[in-house]
Amino acid sequence: MASVTRAVPREARRARIAVGALFFCNAVIYANVVPRFPEVKAALDLSNSALGVAIAAGPVGALVAGTVMAHLVRRFGSARVGVISTAVMAVNLVFVGFSSSWLMLAAALMVAGMCDAISDIAINAHGLRVQRLYGRSILNSFHGIWSIGAVLGGLMGAAAAGLRIPLPVHLSVVGAAMVVVALLSYRLLLTGSDAEARAEARRVAGAPAPGARSRASAVGLLVALGAIGALGFAMEDAGASWSAVYLSGSLGAAPLVAGLGFVSLQAFQTLGRLTGDAFVNRFGDRAVAITGAVLAGGGMAFALLLPSIPSTIVGFGCVGLGIGTLIPAATHAADSLPGLREGVGLTVVSMITRVGGLASPPVIGVIADATTLRIALFAVPFAAAAVVALSFALKSRSGGNPAEGTPGDQPGATPLVQRAPA
């Protein structure tokens, strides 16, 4: 049987580079701040609770931005919104470095959260538009680039702190560099209307026009997709917030070794995202998500049932590898739902995902206080099982969407080039 592929337009290849650059900037900007929070705390003479409240202003800003994100993308286009929000986020980084009071710091972090949320929606929307031109999954690779940017940004921040580079100088240089990258990327992004491009993709794929019935079913699917994103975020946060505490406190690991749980999760999550597109193209988002959830839940359950330092580090690695494609898969499915205005699906799923991320740390903390942290971490296998139960909302290999039951924007929808049999 002849294999089918699509001829990728030159503008799509250029846009893929630009979208990757914006994902990279989005991660690098905030990651540079995190290692320097101890200095900010000391410089402003803040208590732990005061610093925590200031940092929490970021997620609050993201939720506030949720009320206008979809409108901005529809009104001005994903390319323009993605570049401007990324550039503003980079400029705002300077105000974090120059903060002279708690109020100024909290305000800067709130603006950072708002810009991050708006940028997140816009660059994912544009990435999905580029993906439709490719005719195959490439969204996971963008999220993989984000993971690389987060690690690199954290290393940059740690190095700057170690070299005692003044915080205003460090963040000003990083901010200026990211503004340049964001502005340069604009010329490479796709032009024209996002809505018209999406409508044309649906027409070519043979999808029906959105109707009242599809809108009704879209609501339930959006909740399911948002829950998948929130569960993926919660499993990731279990490693970020609690792996070092569990390894050092419950298992007696040395400080250096205790940090390896988080490193393992992040490294394997990055690997899962960079390789995820190949598996999604072959098996579909749904099958890959189910397999990943089983790996994450099974690996963590094994580590908790047979607790040791090596098994726990491996267990968190399994979590990272298993959840790598969950949020991109939920994002892809939400953008493809019929019956919704441009950007609404992405916005709703993003907001539910962020709320889940906010709720996860205190929930695990409360359970740990009532029992033990080891028992509380069984929330990860339970979350993985819930992802399997909700996987009906994701796209299958054929690209069909549960809300429409017809081919979507997956491979094979528009064959342009026929290759000879292998």
Contacts in CASP RR format, 6 or more apart in sequence:
PFRMAT RR
TARGET T0000
AUTHOR 0000-0000-0000
METHOD contacts of the structure
MODEL  1
MASVTRAVPREARRARIAVGALFFCNAVIYANVVPRFPEVKAALDLSNSA
LGVAIAAGPVGALVAGTVMAHLVRRFGSARVGVISTAVMAVNLVFVGFSS
SWLMLAAALMVAGMCDAISDIAINAHGLRVQRLYGRSILNSFHGIWSIGA
VLGGLMGAAAAGLRIPLPVHLSVVGAAMVVVALLSYRLLLTGSDAEARAE
ARRVAGAPAPGARSRASAVGLLVALGAIGALGFAMEDAGASWSAVYLSGS
LGAAPLVAGLGFVSLQAFQTLGRLTGDAFVNRFGDRAVAITGAVLAGGGM
AFALLLPSIPSTIVGFGCVGLGIGTLIPAATHAADSLPGLREGVGLTVVS
MITRVGGLASPPVIGVIADATTLRIALFAVPFAAAAVVALSFALKSRSGG
NPAEGTPGDQPGATPLVQRAPA
1 421 0 8 1.000
2 418 0 8 1.000
2 419 0 8 1.000
2 420 0 8 1.000
2 421 0 8 1.000
3 419 0 8 1.000
3 421 0 8 1.000
3 422 0 8 1.000
4 411 0 8 1.000
4 412 0 8 1.000
4 415 0 8 1.000
4 417 0 8 1.000
4 418 0 8 1.000
4 419 0 8 1.000
5 415 0 8 1.000
5 416 0 8 1.000
5 417 0 8 1.000
5 419 0 8 1.000
6 134 0 8 1.000
6 135 0 8 1.000
6 136 0 8 1.000
6 411 0 8 1.000
6 412 0 8 1.000
6 414 0 8 1.000
6 415 0 8 1.000
6 416 0 8 1.000
6 417 0 8 1.000
7 416 0 8 1.000
7 417 0 8 1.000
8 133 0 8 1.000
8 134 0 8 1.000
9 133 0 8 1.000
11 133 0 8 1.000
11 190 0 8 1.000
12 130 0 8 1.000
12 133 0 8 1.000
12 134 0 8 1.000
12 190 0 8 1.000
14 188 0 8 1.000
15 126 0 8 1.000
15 127 0 8 1.000
15 129 0 8 1.000
15 130 0 8 1.000
15 133 0 8 1.000
15 188 0 8 1.000
15 189 0 8 1.000
15 190 0 8 1.000
16 127 0 8 1.000
16 130 0 8 1.000
16 134 0 8 1.000
16 138 0 8 1.000
17 185 0 8 1.000
17 188 0 8 1.000
18 185 0 8 1.000
18 186 0 8 1.000
18 187 0 8 1.000
18 188 0 8 1.000
18 189 0 8 1.000
19 123 0 8 1.000
19 126 0 8 1.000
19 127 0 8 1.000
19 130 0 8 1.000
19 142 0 8 1.000
19 185 0 8 1.000
19 189 0 8 1.000
20 123 0 8 1.000
20 142 0 8 1.000
20 145 0 8 1.000
21 181 0 8 1.000
21 182 0 8 1.000
21 184 0 8 1.000
21 185 0 8 1.000
22 82 0 8 1.000
22 83 0 8 1.000
22 86 0 8 1.000
22 119 0 8 1.000
22 123 0 8 1.000
22 126 0 8 1.000
22 182 0 8 1.000
22 185 0 8 1.000
23 123 0 8 1.000
23 142 0 8 1.000
23 143 0 8 1.000
23 144 0 8 1.000
23 145 0 8 1.000
23 146 0 8 1.000
24 145 0 8 1.000
24 146 0 8 1.000
24 148 0 8 1.000
24 149 0 8 1.000
24 181 0 8 1.000
25 86 0 8 1.000
25 90 0 8 1.000
25 178 0 8 1.000
25 181 0 8 1.000
25 182 0 8 1.000
26 86 0 8 1.000
26 89 0 8 1.000
26 116 0 8 1.000
26 119 0 8 1.000
26 120 0 8 1.000
26 123 0 8 1.000
26 146 0 8 1.000
27 145 0 8 1.000
27 146 0 8 1.000
27 147 0 8 1.000
27 148 0 8 1.000
27 149 0 8 1.000
27 150 0 8 1.000
27 152 0 8 1.000
27 153 0 8 1.000
28 149 0 8 1.000
28 150 0 8 1.000
28 152 0 8 1.000
28 153 0 8 1.000
28 156 0 8 1.000
28 174 0 8 1.000
28 178 0 8 1.000
29 86 0 8 1.000
29 89 0 8 1.000
29 90 0 8 1.000
29 93 0 8 1.000
29 112 0 8 1.000
29 174 0 8 1.000
29 175 0 8 1.000
29 178 0 8 1.000
30 89 0 8 1.000
30 112 0 8 1.000
30 116 0 8 1.000
31 149 0 8 1.000
31 150 0 8 1.000
31 151 0 8 1.000
31 152 0 8 1.000
31 153 0 8 1.000
31 154 0 8 1.000
31 156 0 8 1.000
31 157 0 8 1.000
32 93 0 8 1.000
32 153 0 8 1.000
32 154 0 8 1.000
32 156 0 8 1.000
32 157 0 8 1.000
32 160 0 8 1.000
32 170 0 8 1.000
32 171 0 8 1.000
32 174 0 8 1.000
33 93 0 8 1.000
33 96 0 8 1.000
33 157 0 8 1.000
33 171 0 8 1.000
34 154 0 8 1.000
34 157 0 8 1.000
35 154 0 8 1.000
35 157 0 8 1.000
35 158 0 8 1.000
35 160 0 8 1.000
35 161 0 8 1.000
36 157 0 8 1.000
36 160 0 8 1.000
36 161 0 8 1.000
36 167 0 8 1.000
36 170 0 8 1.000
37 51 0 8 1.000
37 55 0 8 1.000
38 161 0 8 1.000
39 161 0 8 1.000
39 167 0 8 1.000
40 46 0 8 1.000
40 51 0 8 1.000
40 96 0 8 1.000
40 97 0 8 1.000
40 99 0 8 1.000
40 105 0 8 1.000
40 167 0 8 1.000
41 48 0 8 1.000
41 51 0 8 1.000
43 167 0 8 1.000
44 99 0 8 1.000
44 100 0 8 1.000
44 101 0 8 1.000
44 102 0 8 1.000
44 105 0 8 1.000
46 54 0 8 1.000
46 102 0 8 1.000
50 102 0 8 1.000
53 106 0 8 1.000
54 102 0 8 1.000
54 105 0 8 1.000
54 106 0 8 1.000
54 109 0 8 1.000
55 109 0 8 1.000
57 106 0 8 1.000
57 107 0 8 1.000
57 109 0 8 1.000
57 110 0 8 1.000
57 113 0 8 1.000
58 109 0 8 1.000
58 110 0 8 1.000
58 112 0 8 1.000
58 113 0 8 1.000
58 114 0 8 1.000
58 116 0 8 1.000
59 113 0 8 1.000
59 354 0 8 1.000
59 358 0 8 1.000
60 110 0 8 1.000
61 110 0 8 1.000
61 111 0 8 1.000
61 113 0 8 1.000
61 114 0 8 1.000
61 117 0 8 1.000
62 113 0 8 1.000
62 114 0 8 1.000
62 116 0 8 1.000
62 117 0 8 1.000
62 354 0 8 1.000
63 117 0 8 1.000
63 351 0 8 1.000
63 354 0 8 1.000
63 355 0 8 1.000
64 110 0 8 1.000
64 114 0 8 1.000
65 113 0 8 1.000
65 114 0 8 1.000
65 115 0 8 1.000
65 117 0 8 1.000
65 118 0 8 1.000
66 117 0 8 1.000
66 347 0 8 1.000
66 350 0 8 1.000
66 351 0 8 1.000
68 118 0 8 1.000
69 117 0 8 1.000
69 118 0 8 1.000
69 121 0 8 1.000
69 122 0 8 1.000
69 343 0 8 1.000
69 347 0 8 1.000
69 350 0 8 1.000
70 121 0 8 1.000
70 341 0 8 1.000
70 342 0 8 1.000
70 343 0 8 1.000
70 344 0 8 1.000
70 345 0 8 1.000
70 346 0 8 1.000
70 347 0 8 1.000
72 81 0 8 1.000
72 118 0 8 1.000
72 122 0 8 1.000
73 81 0 8 1.000
73 121 0 8 1.000
73 122 0 8 1.000
73 125 0 8 1.000
73 194 0 8 1.000
73 342 0 8 1.000
73 343 0 8 1.000
73 346 0 8 1.000
74 194 0 8 1.000
74 195 0 8 1.000
74 341 0 8 1.000
74 342 0 8 1.000
74 343 0 8 1.000
77 122 0 8 1.000
77 193 0 8 1.000
77 194 0 8 1.000
78 122 0 8 1.000
78 123 0 8 1.000
78 125 0 8 1.000
78 126 0 8 1.000
78 127 0 8 1.000
78 129 0 8 1.000
78 194 0 8 1.000
79 122 0 8 1.000
79 126 0 8 1.000
79 186 0 8 1.000
79 189 0 8 1.000
79 190 0 8 1.000
79 191 0 8 1.000
80 186 0 8 1.000
81 118 0 8 1.000
81 119 0 8 1.000
81 121 0 8 1.000
81 122 0 8 1.000
82 118 0 8 1.000
82 119 0 8 1.000
82 122 0 8 1.000
82 123 0 8 1.000
82 126 0 8 1.000
82 182 0 8 1.000
83 182 0 8 1.000
83 183 0 8 1.000
83 185 0 8 1.000
83 186 0 8 1.000
83 189 0 8 1.000
85 115 0 8 1.000
85 118 0 8 1.000
85 119 0 8 1.000
85 122 0 8 1.000
86 115 0 8 1.000
86 119 0 8 1.000
86 123 0 8 1.000
86 178 0 8 1.000
86 182 0 8 1.000
87 178 0 8 1.000
87 179 0 8 1.000
87 182 0 8 1.000
87 183 0 8 1.000
88 111 0 8 1.000
88 115 0 8 1.000
89 111 0 8 1.000
89 112 0 8 1.000
89 113 0 8 1.000
89 115 0 8 1.000
89 116 0 8 1.000
89 119 0 8 1.000
89 178 0 8 1.000
90 174 0 8 1.000
90 175 0 8 1.000
90 176 0 8 1.000
90 178 0 8 1.000
90 179 0 8 1.000
90 182 0 8 1.000
91 175 0 8 1.000
91 179 0 8 1.000
92 108 0 8 1.000
92 111 0 8 1.000
92 112 0 8 1.000
92 115 0 8 1.000
93 112 0 8 1.000
93 171 0 8 1.000
93 172 0 8 1.000
93 174 0 8 1.000
93 175 0 8 1.000
93 178 0 8 1.000
94 168 0 8 1.000
94 171 0 8 1.000
94 172 0 8 1.000
94 175 0 8 1.000
95 104 0 8 1.000
95 107 0 8 1.000
95 108 0 8 1.000
95 111 0 8 1.000
96 105 0 8 1.000
96 108 0 8 1.000
96 109 0 8 1.000
96 112 0 8 1.000
96 171 0 8 1.000
97 108 0 8 1.000
97 167 0 8 1.000
97 168 0 8 1.000
97 171 0 8 1.000
97 172 0 8 1.000
98 104 0 8 1.000
98 168 0 8 1.000
99 105 0 8 1.000
99 108 0 8 1.000
117 350 0 8 1.000
117 354 0 8 1.000
120 350 0 8 1.000
121 343 0 8 1.000
121 346 0 8 1.000
121 347 0 8 1.000
121 350 0 8 1.000
123 142 0 8 1.000
124 139 0 8 1.000
124 142 0 8 1.000
124 331 0 8 1.000
124 335 0 8 1.000
124 346 0 8 1.000
124 350 0 8 1.000
125 194 0 8 1.000
125 335 0 8 1.000
125 342 0 8 1.000
125 343 0 8 1.000
125 346 0 8 1.000
126 189 0 8 1.000
126 190 0 8 1.000
126 194 0 8 1.000
127 138 0 8 1.000
127 139 0 8 1.000
127 142 0 8 1.000
128 139 0 8 1.000
128 331 0 8 1.000
128 332 0 8 1.000
128 335 0 8 1.000
129 190 0 8 1.000
129 194 0 8 1.000
129 197 0 8 1.000
129 198 0 8 1.000
130 138 0 8 1.000
130 190 0 8 1.000
131 137 0 8 1.000
131 138 0 8 1.000
131 139 0 8 1.000
131 332 0 8 1.000
131 409 0 8 1.000
132 197 0 8 1.000
132 198 0 8 1.000
132 201 0 8 1.000
132 409 0 8 1.000
133 190 0 8 1.000
135 409 0 8 1.000
135 410 0 8 1.000
135 411 0 8 1.000
135 412 0 8 1.000
135 413 0 8 1.000
135 414 0 8 1.000
136 277 0 8 1.000
136 281 0 8 1.000
136 410 0 8 1.000
136 411 0 8 1.000
137 276 0 8 1.000
137 277 0 8 1.000
137 280 0 8 1.000
137 281 0 8 1.000
137 284 0 8 1.000
137 285 0 8 1.000
137 332 0 8 1.000
137 410 0 8 1.000
137 411 0 8 1.000
138 277 0 8 1.000
139 277 0 8 1.000
139 328 0 8 1.000
139 331 0 8 1.000
139 332 0 8 1.000
140 272 0 8 1.000
140 273 0 8 1.000
140 274 0 8 1.000
140 276 0 8 1.000
140 277 0 8 1.000
140 280 0 8 1.000
140 324 0 8 1.000
140 325 0 8 1.000
140 328 0 8 1.000
141 273 0 8 1.000
141 274 0 8 1.000
141 276 0 8 1.000
141 277 0 8 1.000
142 328 0 8 1.000
143 273 0 8 1.000
143 324 0 8 1.000
143 327 0 8 1.000
143 328 0 8 1.000
144 270 0 8 1.000
144 272 0 8 1.000
144 273 0 8 1.000
144 274 0 8 1.000
146 273 0 8 1.000
147 266 0 8 1.000
147 269 0 8 1.000
147 270 0 8 1.000
147 273 0 8 1.000
148 270 0 8 1.000
150 266 0 8 1.000
151 266 0 8 1.000
151 270 0 8 1.000
156 174 0 8 1.000
157 170 0 8 1.000
160 170 0 8 1.000
190 197 0 8 1.000
194 342 0 8 1.000
195 342 0 8 1.000
198 342 0 8 1.000
201 409 0 8 1.000
202 209 0 8 1.000
202 338 0 8 1.000
202 408 0 8 1.000
204 413 0 8 1.000
204 414 0 8 1.000
205 406 0 8 1.000
205 407 0 8 1.000
205 408 0 8 1.000
205 409 0 8 1.000
205 413 0 8 1.000
205 414 0 8 1.000
206 406 0 8 1.000
206 407 0 8 1.000
207 338 0 8 1.000
207 404 0 8 1.000
207 406 0 8 1.000
207 407 0 8 1.000
207 408 0 8 1.000
208 214 0 8 1.000
208 338 0 8 1.000
208 404 0 8 1.000
208 406 0 8 1.000
209 338 0 8 1.000
210 338 0 8 1.000
210 339 0 8 1.000
210 340 0 8 1.000
211 338 0 8 1.000
211 339 0 8 1.000
214 337 0 8 1.000
214 338 0 8 1.000
214 339 0 8 1.000
214 403 0 8 1.000
214 404 0 8 1.000
215 338 0 8 1.000
215 339 0 8 1.000
215 340 0 8 1.000
217 402 0 8 1.000
217 403 0 8 1.000
218 337 0 8 1.000
218 338 0 8 1.000
218 339 0 8 1.000
218 340 0 8 1.000
218 403 0 8 1.000
221 333 0 8 1.000
221 337 0 8 1.000
221 393 0 8 1.000
221 402 0 8 1.000
221 403 0 8 1.000
222 334 0 8 1.000
222 337 0 8 1.000
222 340 0 8 1.000
222 345 0 8 1.000
222 348 0 8 1.000
222 349 0 8 1.000
223 352 0 8 1.000
224 390 0 8 1.000
224 392 0 8 1.000
224 393 0 8 1.000
225 330 0 8 1.000
225 333 0 8 1.000
225 334 0 8 1.000
225 349 0 8 1.000
225 393 0 8 1.000
225 394 0 8 1.000
226 330 0 8 1.000
226 334 0 8 1.000
226 348 0 8 1.000
226 349 0 8 1.000
226 352 0 8 1.000
226 353 0 8 1.000
227 352 0 8 1.000
227 386 0 8 1.000
227 390 0 8 1.000
228 289 0 8 1.000
228 326 0 8 1.000
228 329 0 8 1.000
228 330 0 8 1.000
228 387 0 8 1.000
228 390 0 8 1.000
228 391 0 8 1.000
228 393 0 8 1.000
228 394 0 8 1.000
229 326 0 8 1.000
229 327 0 8 1.000
229 330 0 8 1.000
229 349 0 8 1.000
229 352 0 8 1.000
229 353 0 8 1.000
230 352 0 8 1.000
230 353 0 8 1.000
230 355 0 8 1.000
230 356 0 8 1.000
230 357 0 8 1.000
230 359 0 8 1.000
231 326 0 8 1.000
231 383 0 8 1.000
231 384 0 8 1.000
231 386 0 8 1.000
231 387 0 8 1.000
231 390 0 8 1.000
232 323 0 8 1.000
232 326 0 8 1.000
232 327 0 8 1.000
232 353 0 8 1.000
232 383 0 8 1.000
232 387 0 8 1.000
233 327 0 8 1.000
233 353 0 8 1.000
233 354 0 8 1.000
233 356 0 8 1.000
233 357 0 8 1.000
233 360 0 8 1.000
234 356 0 8 1.000
234 357 0 8 1.000
234 359 0 8 1.000
234 360 0 8 1.000
234 379 0 8 1.000
234 383 0 8 1.000
235 296 0 8 1.000
235 319 0 8 1.000
235 320 0 8 1.000
235 323 0 8 1.000
235 380 0 8 1.000
235 383 0 8 1.000
235 384 0 8 1.000
236 265 0 8 1.000
236 269 0 8 1.000
236 319 0 8 1.000
236 320 0 8 1.000
236 323 0 8 1.000
237 357 0 8 1.000
237 360 0 8 1.000
237 361 0 8 1.000
238 319 0 8 1.000
238 360 0 8 1.000
238 364 0 8 1.000
238 377 0 8 1.000
238 379 0 8 1.000
238 380 0 8 1.000
239 261 0 8 1.000
239 262 0 8 1.000
239 265 0 8 1.000
239 316 0 8 1.000
239 319 0 8 1.000
240 262 0 8 1.000
240 265 0 8 1.000
241 360 0 8 1.000
241 361 0 8 1.000
241 364 0 8 1.000
242 361 0 8 1.000
242 364 0 8 1.000
242 365 0 8 1.000
242 368 0 8 1.000
242 373 0 8 1.000
242 376 0 8 1.000
242 377 0 8 1.000
243 258 0 8 1.000
243 259 0 8 1.000
243 261 0 8 1.000
243 262 0 8 1.000
243 265 0 8 1.000
243 312 0 8 1.000
243 316 0 8 1.000
244 258 0 8 1.000
244 259 0 8 1.000
244 261 0 8 1.000
244 262 0 8 1.000
245 258 0 8 1.000
245 373 0 8 1.000
246 312 0 8 1.000
246 373 0 8 1.000
246 374 0 8 1.000
246 377 0 8 1.000
247 253 0 8 1.000
247 257 0 8 1.000
247 258 0 8 1.000
247 259 0 8 1.000
247 260 0 8 1.000
247 261 0 8 1.000
247 309 0 8 1.000
247 312 0 8 1.000
247 313 0 8 1.000
248 254 0 8 1.000
248 255 0 8 1.000
248 258 0 8 1.000
249 373 0 8 1.000
250 307 0 8 1.000
250 372 0 8 1.000
250 373 0 8 1.000
250 374 0 8 1.000
251 307 0 8 1.000
251 308 0 8 1.000
251 309 0 8 1.000
251 312 0 8 1.000
252 258 0 8 1.000
252 309 0 8 1.000
253 309 0 8 1.000
257 309 0 8 1.000
260 313 0 8 1.000
261 312 0 8 1.000
261 313 0 8 1.000
261 316 0 8 1.000
261 317 0 8 1.000
262 316 0 8 1.000
264 313 0 8 1.000
264 314 0 8 1.000
264 315 0 8 1.000
264 316 0 8 1.000
264 317 0 8 1.000
264 320 0 8 1.000
265 316 0 8 1.000
265 317 0 8 1.000
265 319 0 8 1.000
265 320 0 8 1.000
266 320 0 8 1.000
267 317 0 8 1.000
268 317 0 8 1.000
268 318 0 8 1.000
268 319 0 8 1.000
268 320 0 8 1.000
268 321 0 8 1.000
268 322 0 8 1.000
269 317 0 8 1.000
269 320 0 8 1.000
269 321 0 8 1.000
269 322 0 8 1.000
269 323 0 8 1.000
269 324 0 8 1.000
271 321 0 8 1.000
272 320 0 8 1.000
272 321 0 8 1.000
272 322 0 8 1.000
272 324 0 8 1.000
272 325 0 8 1.000
273 324 0 8 1.000
273 325 0 8 1.000
273 328 0 8 1.000
276 288 0 8 1.000
276 324 0 8 1.000
276 325 0 8 1.000
279 288 0 8 1.000
279 325 0 8 1.000
280 288 0 8 1.000
280 325 0 8 1.000
280 329 0 8 1.000
281 411 0 8 1.000
282 397 0 8 1.000
283 291 0 8 1.000
283 397 0 8 1.000
284 395 0 8 1.000
284 396 0 8 1.000
284 397 0 8 1.000
284 399 0 8 1.000
284 410 0 8 1.000
285 325 0 8 1.000
285 329 0 8 1.000
285 332 0 8 1.000
285 333 0 8 1.000
285 394 0 8 1.000
285 395 0 8 1.000
285 396 0 8 1.000
286 329 0 8 1.000
286 391 0 8 1.000
286 392 0 8 1.000
286 394 0 8 1.000
286 395 0 8 1.000
286 396 0 8 1.000
286 397 0 8 1.000
287 396 0 8 1.000
287 397 0 8 1.000
288 325 0 8 1.000
288 329 0 8 1.000
289 325 0 8 1.000
289 326 0 8 1.000
289 329 0 8 1.000
289 387 0 8 1.000
289 391 0 8 1.000
289 394 0 8 1.000
290 387 0 8 1.000
290 388 0 8 1.000
290 391 0 8 1.000
291 322 0 8 1.000
292 321 0 8 1.000
292 322 0 8 1.000
292 323 0 8 1.000
292 324 0 8 1.000
292 325 0 8 1.000
292 326 0 8 1.000
292 384 0 8 1.000
293 322 0 8 1.000
293 323 0 8 1.000
293 326 0 8 1.000
293 384 0 8 1.000
293 385 0 8 1.000
293 387 0 8 1.000
293 388 0 8 1.000
293 391 0 8 1.000
294 384 0 8 1.000
294 388 0 8 1.000
295 318 0 8 1.000
295 321 0 8 1.000
295 322 0 8 1.000
296 318 0 8 1.000
296 319 0 8 1.000
296 320 0 8 1.000
296 321 0 8 1.000
296 322 0 8 1.000
296 323 0 8 1.000
296 380 0 8 1.000
296 384 0 8 1.000
297 318 0 8 1.000
297 319 0 8 1.000
297 380 0 8 1.000
297 381 0 8 1.000
297 383 0 8 1.000
297 384 0 8 1.000
297 385 0 8 1.000
298 318 0 8 1.000
298 381 0 8 1.000
298 384 0 8 1.000
299 314 0 8 1.000
299 315 0 8 1.000
299 318 0 8 1.000
299 319 0 8 1.000
300 315 0 8 1.000
300 316 0 8 1.000
300 318 0 8 1.000
300 319 0 8 1.000
300 377 0 8 1.000
300 380 0 8 1.000
300 381 0 8 1.000
300 384 0 8 1.000
301 378 0 8 1.000
301 380 0 8 1.000
301 381 0 8 1.000
302 311 0 8 1.000
302 315 0 8 1.000
303 311 0 8 1.000
303 312 0 8 1.000
303 314 0 8 1.000
303 315 0 8 1.000
303 316 0 8 1.000
303 318 0 8 1.000
304 374 0 8 1.000
304 377 0 8 1.000
304 378 0 8 1.000
304 381 0 8 1.000
307 374 0 8 1.000
319 380 0 8 1.000
326 387 0 8 1.000
327 353 0 8 1.000
329 394 0 8 1.000
329 395 0 8 1.000
330 349 0 8 1.000
330 353 0 8 1.000
330 393 0 8 1.000
330 394 0 8 1.000
331 346 0 8 1.000
331 349 0 8 1.000
331 350 0 8 1.000
332 395 0 8 1.000
333 393 0 8 1.000
333 394 0 8 1.000
333 395 0 8 1.000
333 401 0 8 1.000
334 345 0 8 1.000
334 346 0 8 1.000
334 348 0 8 1.000
334 349 0 8 1.000
335 343 0 8 1.000
335 345 0 8 1.000
335 346 0 8 1.000
336 395 0 8 1.000
336 401 0 8 1.000
336 408 0 8 1.000
336 409 0 8 1.000
337 345 0 8 1.000
337 401 0 8 1.000
337 403 0 8 1.000
337 404 0 8 1.000
338 401 0 8 1.000
338 403 0 8 1.000
338 404 0 8 1.000
363 379 0 8 1.000
364 373 0 8 1.000
364 376 0 8 1.000
364 377 0 8 1.000
364 379 0 8 1.000
365 373 0 8 1.000
365 376 0 8 1.000
367 375 0 8 1.000
367 376 0 8 1.000
367 379 0 8 1.000
368 375 0 8 1.000
368 376 0 8 1.000
392 402 0 8 1.000
393 402 0 8 1.000
394 402 0 8 1.000
395 401 0 8 1.000
395 408 0 8 1.000
395 410 0 8 1.000
397 410 0 8 1.000
398 407 0 8 1.000
398 410 0 8 1.000
399 407 0 8 1.000
399 408 0 8 1.000
399 409 0 8 1.000
399 410 0 8 1.000
400 406 0 8 1.000
400 407 0 8 1.000
400 408 0 8 1.000
400 410 0 8 1.000
401 408 0 8 1.000
407 413 0 8 1.000
END
